[in-house]
Amino acid sequence: MLRARTRSSSEVWSSVSLITAVFVGFLGGVALTYLNPPPAFVFEMKSQYNDTIGSVYTKYFSEERLFRLADEHRERFRNAKPFPHMYLEDFLDPELVKAVNEEFASTDFGTLCEEHGGLKTSSKKKKVHCFYKSTDENESKKSAVLDESVMGPYTRLVFGLLKSSMFVEFLERLSGIENIIPDPHYRGSGLHQTGPGGFLRVHADFNRYARFQLDRRVNVFLFLNEEWDPAWGGALELWPRNMSRCEVKIQPLFNRLVIFRSTDFSYHGYTDPIRSPHPRRSASMYYYTLGRPDDEKIAPQAAGTKSHGTLWQKVKCAMQTDEAISPACGKHGTDDSK
């Protein structure tokens, strides 16, 4: 007959010690994570902004307000030139947008890009993408935060709103595009900033999210720039398909939300190098559908459903000041002068 072996007191104590050591080690790791986080991580909730969260849902992000805005601006959006677009002032509670800008500024991602080329995970996916090559003729001094783990709590809240079913329905009512899907894994969406002297050459965006076989349809930018002076450059430029002239310039003013349809020829950028004392910042979200109309594609019969990257365009008046752009590109419209 087999008898169960009685464990000695030393064996029991050894097991208890092991469990205790593992538990203490776990707590120690948690403590170190929060007491000494990586330099790019900021998770502090500031009490002065807590009262604004309730107003976001009751005053700014209610179904009534969003659907009213969609109905009011539907025709303006769909008939806009050079392609469907619009912008809304004072889109969210200004205190919330200010909190997002402070979270972004406090991380100093620009320095991270200059010194280390970005922040990477163990899977080699970059959480921060950097575009700092001095020889890059397409974009300069730009960094993009593409991972929630390096975003602060207020920033996560804003992106949650932009991904919400309520906002998606708002976009569908506004644009006439059905079955919109928000970017699930920040495939280009995220926090974007361009430092002084930087620019973004005119382009149309990549067209497909290959992982899910989705087609890009709508771009949304929320500008975070407090007290932005138009003399600093950095205005969002919209160009027609024939690239004849800059038709619209939209200043990146604080709490301004820009929405436009993304096609193979929705050409946009900011060619006037930034002259501000601080970076030009925005929160960006992209939206997709399963399939897209042929009239949104370049040579649809030949290309079919093939993916393409960014379609950079040559602009003769690029890299000039506002005063130089007008003669070079012809008389162009400006959505605002403030």
C-alpha positions, 0 to 999 in steps of 0.5 A: 500500500502506498502512503502519501509522503509527509512534507517536512517543515523545511520543504513547507517553509521553502515553498512558502518562501518561494511564493513570498519571493515571487509575490514580493518580486511582482509588487516590486516590479509594479512599484518600479514601473509606476515610480520609475516609468520610461521617460516617454510615459506620462499617466498623471490625471490632473485634478483641474481637468476632472470637472471637464470630463462630464461636460464632454459628454453632456455639452460637446459629445452628445448625440443631439449635438453631433447629429445636428452638426452633421445635418447642418454641414452635410451639403457644405462638406459634400460640395466643397472644393477641391474635394469634400472637406470641412472644419468645425470650431470649438469641437471639444471642451477646451480644457480637455484639448489643453490637457491633451496638448500638455500630455503631448508636450510633456513627453518631449517625443521630438527629443526622443526622435532626435536622440534615439530614432523613436521608442520601440517595443519588444516586438520591434513595432515602433510606438513613436515614428520619427521623420528626422532625416535632413535629406528627406524631401517629403517630410521633415522634423515630424514625429508620430505617436502610434501606440496607446501605451505611450499616451496619457489618460486624457489623450486616450479619452479623446481617441476613444471618442473619435473611435466611438460608434456615435462619432462614426455615425456622425461621419456617416451622416456627414459624408454619405459613406456607409459602414465606416470602421475607425482605425483599430490599431493606429495604422498612421492614426495617433498624435502628430507633431512637426517641429520648427523648420519642418514641413509636409510635402503635398500628397495623397495618403496610402489607400489600404489597411492590408492587415484587414483588407480595408480601404481608407476613406476619411481623415480627421485632424484635431489641432492642439495648438494654443494661440497659433499665429498664421504667420508661423506657417504650417497651414493645411493646404488642399490641392486639386487633382491637377495640382494647378494651385493651392485652393484652400488653406486651413490654419491649425488653430486650437480645438479646430476639427478638420474632416475630409474624404481620403482618395487617391487624389485628395492632395494635402500637406503643409509646404510652408516651413513652420516658424513657430517657437514650438511644434505644430501638434494634432490628434489624427484618426483615420477611417476605413470601409470594406471596398471603395468606389472606382472614382476614388482610385487612380486607374482602377481597372489597372490597379484593381484593389492593389495597395499603394503607399503615400503618393507624393506630388511635385509642387513648384511653390513648395517651401515658400512663405505665404507671400511667395505661395500666392504668385507661384500657385495663382490666387488661392482661397483661404478658409480663414485669415485668423 
